[in-house]
Structures are given as C-alpha cells and as structure tokens.
Amino acid sequence: MKKAFIVIATLLVALIALLLFNTFTFKSKQVAQAGAAPIEFPTDPAAVEHLSKAISIPTISYDDTTKMQGNGVFDSFLVFLQNSYPNVFNTLKDTIIGGRNILLKWEGTDASLKPAVLYAHIDVVPIEQNSLNQWKHGSFSGDVADGYIWGRGAIDDKGSLISIYEAIDRLVRAGFRPKRTIY
C-alpha cells in the first residue's frame, strides 16, 4: 500500500513538473507581422446613432413575463427598427412571431441552396439596483464617449443586431440580392 502511494505521488509530482515546464517554455506560434499597424475603419455616424438609440430602449426581459406585459418597450423597439431601416423592411419579408420576435426573410436567387441564418436578440438582463452607482454612464444612456457606446446591450447583443441591420441596409441600397435565402 505504501509503495503504491509513493508511485502515485511520484507520478503526480512528475506530471505537475511537466505541466509547469510546458507552461513556462511555451512559445507563441503566431506569425509576427513586421511593421503591422492596426487597421482603422471609418465610423459611420448613422450606425453609431442607431446603436446608441437601440441601447436607450430598455428591453429588459424577466423570468416573470408578467413584468414585461403592457409596458410597450418591445413594441417601441420594433417601431425603432422599422423607422431606422425602412429599406430592410420594404425589401425583406417580415413576420412578427408572438408579438415581439422578428423574422426577416431575404429571398435568394437560387432556391436549391440551403438558407443561412443571421441571429441576434434585443433583450437584456435586469440591472442589479445596488450596482447603479458603479455605472460610468447610465445603463440605458447610449452615451457615445471615450471611443465607446455605453449601455446595456452594447456588446450582448444589440451591437450584433444593429450590425446585421446596417449591413443588410447597405446591401439592399446597393441593389444586392443574395444567392441563398437569408433569415
């Protein structure tokens, strides 16, 4: 029994030593670009304004769905999208499911291809009331400051949603039509 314990302890120490050795001697295999500078992309003021406005609409979802009924916030978000992206809603087929879920269909030119899906959500989690004083900018301010757009949903997931709408809007205005249907 004592010999088995010694063997197991020795193997464990050897494993830990091997892991430590590999951790401290690991070299990155990324190719370094000599003189590479970050790529600067132009900022579209309209897109910034759209995301800022989207963040300012407090689309909070709750486990208790009765807290969301009748407040009209999700309805106002849908109206915001329709007003901000009329080209999208005039070109793509829209279906509202369950009163607040938007399904858009951009018909492709080749019906034999399987469709693609672009997905984002508009709801955000409730704010802990005791954390309000820790916010640098209001949780639904949509403030544009310090190179960022501040507020609930900026990263998860209104940023993705507005990016999708902005891209589709530009493509529609350019007369583009996808080969495969996009939902």
Order of alpha helices (4+ residues) and beta strands (2+ residues): alpha-alpha-alpha-alpha-beta-beta-beta-beta-alpha
